[in-house]
Amino acid sequence: MEIARITAHDLVNNTAEVLARVEAGEAIEVTRDGVPVALLTQSPATAMTEGLIRAGLLESDWRERQRLTLRRLRGKVRPSAPGGALASETIIEMREERF
């Protein structure tokens, strides 16, 4: 695969477009006065995530589902019923049952 080349000046003037190309998987070499100074590529984590989605090992809406889960976890915590077991006690009991 041939790597696209752009000048540093073009990168400054077209940053959004260049980053969109990189995000889509294209590798772009940036030059200054004809000398390569940088190589823009997708982050390894992004490439790996996309590979997992293509392989069917990760659902494509995983980010939205993660956001919803975090929002629920950060929501109000309901106190236990009066006289009920504390959450910490319940967890300790559950751990003891496993061993």
SULQUIQUI-V333375 format. One record per backbone hydrogen bond with DSSP energy under -1.0 kcal/mol. CO is the residue of the C=O (numbers start at 0). NH is the residue of the N-H. E is the energy in kcal/mol with one decimal. If there is no record, write none. Layout:
co->CO nh->NH e->E
co->CO nh->NH e->E
This chain:
co->3 nh->28 e->-3.4
co->5 nh->30 e->-2.6
co->6 nh->10 e->-2.2
co->7 nh->11 e->-2.2
co->8 nh->12 e->-2.1
co->9 nh->13 e->-1.8
co->13 nh->17 e->-2.7
co->14 nh->18 e->-2.9
co->15 nh->19 e->-1.9
co->16 nh->20 e->-2.0
co->17 nh->21 e->-2.3
co->18 nh->22 e->-2.8
co->19 nh->23 e->-1.6
co->20 nh->25 e->-2.3
co->21 nh->24 e->-1.9
co->26 nh->3 e->-1.4
co->27 nh->39 e->-3.6
co->28 nh->5 e->-2.6
co->29 nh->36 e->-3.3
co->29 nh->37 e->-1.5
co->30 nh->7 e->-2.4
co->31 nh->34 e->-1.8
co->34 nh->31 e->-2.5
co->37 nh->29 e->-2.9
co->39 nh->27 e->-2.5
co->42 nh->46 e->-2.3
co->43 nh->47 e->-2.5
co->44 nh->48 e->-2.5
co->45 nh->49 e->-2.6
co->46 nh->50 e->-2.0
co->47 nh->51 e->-2.2
co->48 nh->52 e->-2.2
co->49 nh->53 e->-2.5
co->50 nh->54 e->-2.0
co->51 nh->56 e->-2.4
co->51 nh->57 e->-1.1
co->52 nh->55 e->-1.3
co->58 nh->61 e->-1.6
co->60 nh->64 e->-2.2
co->61 nh->65 e->-2.3
co->62 nh->66 e->-2.4
co->63 nh->67 e->-2.4
co->64 nh->68 e->-2.2
co->65 nh->69 e->-2.5
co->66 nh->70 e->-2.3
co->67 nh->71 e->-2.3
co->68 nh->72 e->-2.5
co->69 nh->73 e->-1.9
co->71 nh->74 e->-1.1
co->80 nh->83 e->-2.9
co->85 nh->89 e->-2.2
co->86 nh->90 e->-2.5
co->87 nh->91 e->-2.2
co->88 nh->92 e->-2.4
co->89 nh->93 e->-2.4
co->90 nh->94 e->-2.4
co->91 nh->95 e->-2.3
co->92 nh->96 e->-2.0
co->93 nh->97 e->-1.1
